Amino acid sequence: MLFRSFLLFAATVVLTEWQAANGYVSIAEVPVENGECDFNGTKVAPGHPLNLQEPCEMWTCSTRDGQTGYLSVAGCGTVRAGAGCRKVKGDGVYPDCCEKVICD
């Protein structure tokens, strides 16, 4: 039942992020330590997304059995600047740090 909930959550994240920014979403199985997902030494608690500035991503943790964690990573999409426009790096944590197009 929890795994089905996780799949529904993951599908929702993928669809939401794809519509909003044409960005990327990946899901990885990670170890769980003290109830938190552990990704290269960074701990993420289930239900508490971690919005980062570098890399400009949002990390979300979910667990199925208390021992296996699933880390969902959402990042910025690619933007193109047309004539009279330029790309500007955003400021702050995800999603504010994503590049934006500014037109003169």
Sequence and secondary structure as in RCSB ss.txt:
>XXXX:A:sequence
MLFRSFLLFAATVVLTEWQAANGYVSIAEVPVENGECDFNGTKVAPGHPLNLQEPCEMWTCSTRDGQTGYLSVAG
CGTVRAGAGCRKVKGDGVYPDCCEKVICD
>XXXX:A:secstr
 HHHHHHHHHHHHHHHHHHHHS EEEEEEEEEETTEEEETTEEE TT  EE SSS EEEEEEESSSSEEEEEEEE
       TTEEEE   SSTTTTS EEEE 
